[in-house]
Amino acid sequence: MAWTNYHSHCHYCDGKYAPEKYVESALEQGLAAYGFSSHAPLPFETTWAMKPENLPAYVAEIRALQAKYQGQIQLYCGMEVDYIPGRIGPKSKAILEAKLDYTVGSVHFVEAFPEGKGWEIDGSHQVFLDGLHQIFKGDIQKAVSRYFELTRQMVAQECPDVIGHIDKIKIQDEGGKLFSQQSAWYQQQMKQTLQLIADTGAIIEVNTRGIYKKKTTETYPARWVLEEMHTLDIPVTINSDAHHPEEITLYFSNTAQLLQAIGFRQVHILYNGAWQAVEFDEKGVKV
C-alpha cells in the first residue's frame, strides 16, 4: 500500500521550494505517484499564480524529473486552473497547448470589484466581506450561490479531470454565523452541483489542506457532501494541496478512514498514465 497525491504547489507559484524537493519528500514518504499542479497563469497579476513566461520552464522541469526518477516514482505534470468565464479555464488554449497530464479545476474568483479587480473568495476574510457588500450588496445567499453556479459552469463547459476543493467557500462562514451548510438553499446548490458532476464522470478531490491549515475541522468537501457523493457514485481522490514538502500526506489516514466509514471502497488515482479506481485503506492505495 502506498499513497498518491495530485494537488501540490512548488515555487513556480505559491509553493515554497523547487519541484525536486517535493519529489524527494514523496520518495521518503513512500508515495507511488505524485502530481504537480501549480496555479496556472492568470490574465492579471496575482501574488500566487505562475507567471505566463514561466509555463514552458515549469513543464520542462517536471518532464525532466519524470525521466530522472523513472522506476522510483511516477510523476505527473498538471496544473490547478482557475475558471473565470471568458478569461481562463481548464480548456483554455494555453492550457491545452501545454499538453499536461491532468488538470485540477478550481473557482477562486467570484465576479469582480467595481474597479475591476477579481474578488477572491478564499483570501482574507476582510476581502471576502468587502466583496460581499460591494458586489452582492451583503446578500450572502446570492454570493455563495454564484460560487456554485460558476463551478457548474466550469463542469459543463470546460470540465477538468479533478474538481478542486469544491466547498472551500465555507471557510468564510464565520462558524456558521454568516451562512450555514445546513441551510436549505446551500444544500440545494451543492446537490445541484454534485448531480451535474455525477453526469460527467469527473473526479472530486477530498482535500485535507483546510484541516492542517486550521481553516476548517473537516476536509473539502464536508462529510455530508461526501455522503451525497457516495450515493451518486462520484469518484474521489485524496489530495493534500501541499505547498510544503512535509504537507504531502497530512491527514490522509484519517481521511481514508472517513471515506471507508461512509462506504467508499475505491479511490481514483492517476497511475500508469490513466485514471483508475483502486482499493484503499488507512495505509494507502493498492497499486
HELIX and SHEET records of a PDB file:
HELIX    1   1 PRO A   19  GLU A   28  1                                  10    
HELIX    2   2 PRO A   52  ASN A   54  5                                   3    
HELIX    3   3 LEU A   55  LYS A   68  1                                  14    
HELIX    4   4 LYS A   93  GLU A   97  1                                   5    
HELIX    5   5 HIS A  125  PHE A  136  1                                  12    
HELIX    6   6 ILE A  140  GLU A  158  1                                  19    
HELIX    7   7 LYS A  168  GLN A  172  5                                   5    
HELIX    8   8 ALA A  184  THR A  200  1                                  17    
HELIX    9   9 ARG A  209  TYR A  212  1                                   4    
HELIX   10  10 ARG A  223  LEU A  232  1                                  10    
HELIX   11  11 PRO A  245  GLU A  247  5                                   3    
HELIX   12  12 PHE A  252  ILE A  262  1                                  11    
SHEET    1   A 7 THR A   4  ASN A   5  0                                        
SHEET    2   A 7 ALA A  33  HIS A  39  1                                        
SHEET    3   A 7 GLN A  74  ASP A  82  1                                        
SHEET    4   A 7 TYR A 102  SER A 106  1                                        
SHEET    5   A 7 VAL A 162  ILE A 163  1                                        
SHEET    6   A 7 ILE A 203  ASN A 207  1                                        
SHEET    7   A 7 VAL A 236  ASN A 239  1                                        
SHEET    1   B 2 PHE A 109  ALA A 112  0                                        
SHEET    2   B 2 GLY A 118  GLU A 120 -1                                        
SHEET    1   C 3 GLN A 266  TYR A 271  0                                        
SHEET    2   C 3 ALA A 274  ASP A 281 -1                                        
SHEET    3   C 3 GLY A 284  VAL A 285 -1                                        
END                                                                             
